[in-house]
């Protein structure tokens, strides 16, 4: 297995939900020499420094500053949440001689893919700590539950456009009568059950990522959408050898449910962080507006690849395939932010990185999805291009993508953060670097 793919798999395994993903990113940034900032405290930063800040334990923004005041910002934005099931406050449900976990859906998922898979529980808990409160991460780190299918003999039409009920059919079995997941949680955390005052817990698929295909050309894994793009952006901002402009990595939570939270793309998190950073350098509001106008943001979220069993679902001319290169996403109704200017700028990045690119546009008679780019730009009016990596089974509990594409985006991210790319009145000025 290639080194990059092996490390990607390790990143995904260590990120069963958004909280662990941010913690994994945090550890890697600290190891790379970044300094952690805190929103409740004054930012102490200087030219040439590398910093990051988190919000809600589930979103993170990292930035690197050049040795002189920047003229532009190079931003990669992605999201760390995936469709799954969230445990309700009263989580134990008695069902005959068994106990089920009471869950609700988070985001739009393919329900059938969650049956008969080993599931874990991960998230965070808020516990009493003397007279205060302390937040701790939690991962069951074992196969603790399964959502069992009903036998075909008892539901003969299960394969005939069956409409699933989350409340009835998708409750995972966790144990026998008397099982209390609150007690399991308290024991695993080493605290008293009564001292757990808050919980944000999610089910996650415990199956490990694999390389598959006759020549090992494909990836199979949970949460490829969108941890694959998160990982590439992280590698880019850590490993870019030199920067002429301000490099930014923005990882948002809650994209799968609309981004309308204090830590989502439809919040002030990115603008707050960038303004505080820029103002700390002695620059003002006028400087920030000029900086924004000269900048480029890459909204990175995986794309639908051409499906060999559903060829009719793809546009006849714009049908990206796995391992065909980074996908540039277009939409006339502005579900994606890409326009001629931002697409051309990103193509320049790919050419400097030596990686291929391809395009995606929905069929004209099929409504497409959206991502965080056009939401984020309502707060930060910056030229933006929506891109992603081709994949199959988006929003499945187990998705597939291409090995080469993962490597392409890592290269493109490093190049983007290293280029002196600035938007001017007439177009883009660029000094590419290998």
C-alpha positions, 0 to 999 in steps of 0.5 A: 500500500502506498504511504499516502493511502496508508496514512489516509486510512489511519486518519480516517480510522482515528476520526470516527466522528467530527470531534475525533477528526478535529482532535486528530487534526489538532495533534498533527498540526501541533506536531508540525509546529503550529501554535493553538489559539483560543477564541476567548483569548487575545491572538498573539501572532506574528509574520511567519507564524503558523496557528490554528483555532477550534470552535465547539470541538468540531470545527477548526481553522488553521493558517500560516502567515508569510514573513511579510504582510500578505496580499492574498489568502489561499483558502481550502475549506472542507467538512468533517461530518458525515451522515450517520445516527445520533443517540437521543438523550434518553438512549436506552430502549427496552425491546423484549429481552434486548436493549436498543439504542434510541437514535435519530438520523443525522444528514441524508444517508443510504439507510440500507447500507447501515444494516448488519455492520459492526458499529461503534459509538463516538463523540464527546461528553461533558462531565462534572469537574469540581464546581465546573465542567470538563469536556472529554472525547469518547470512542467505544473503540469496539464493535458495540452494536448492530442494526440487524436486518429482518429475514427475507422470509418475514418481509418478502418485499424488502427489495421492492422500493422498501421505505425504511422507518428510522424509529422502527427499523434502524435502532441498533441492538446493544445488549440484553435486558438490563443494559444501560449505555449510560453505565457503559459510557461512565465506566469507559470514561472512568467517571460516575454516571451522575457526573455526565451532564451532557452528551453528543454521541454518534454511531459509526461504521467500524469496518476498516478502509481497504484498497481493492480492485484487480490492481489495487486502484480503488479505495473502500472506506467509511466517511470518504465524504469528506475526510478525504478532502480534509486530509488532503488539505491538512497535508497541503498546509503542513507540507507546503515548503514556502508561502508568499500569501496567507494559507488557510485551512477551514474545516467545518462541522454540520455541512450534512445538515445545512451548515446553519450552526455557530461552527458551520460554514454558515457562521462567522467562524471563518470571517472572525478568525481571518479578521482577528489574524489580519488585524493582529498584524496591524492591518485594518478593515480596508486592508482586509477587504482588499485582501479578500478581493485578491484571494481564492478559496477552494471548496473541497467536497467529494463528487459523484463519479460515473457509475457503470450500473447507472450510466443514465444518471450522469450528464452525457459530456460531464461525467468524471470517473474514478482516478481521472483527476480532481473534479471541478463542479459547475452549476448554473443555479449556483449550488456550486460557486465555480465560475469561469474565473475561479475554474481557470485559476484552479486549472492553473493550480493543477497544471503547476502540480502536474495533476489532471482535472475533469468536470462535473455538471448534473443532468439537466433533469436531475436536481443536484446537491450543494456544499459549503462553498456557496454558504461560506461565501455569503459571509466571506465574499471571495472567489471560490471554486467547488472541487472534489474527488470522484466517488461511488455510493456517496452517503453510504456507510461504506464508500469507494473512490480512486487511489490516484485521485487521493494523491492528486489532491494532496499534490494540488493542495501543496501547490496551491499553498505554495503559489503566489496566486493573486486576483487582480482587476484583469485576471490572475497573476501567478508565479507557480512553484514546483 
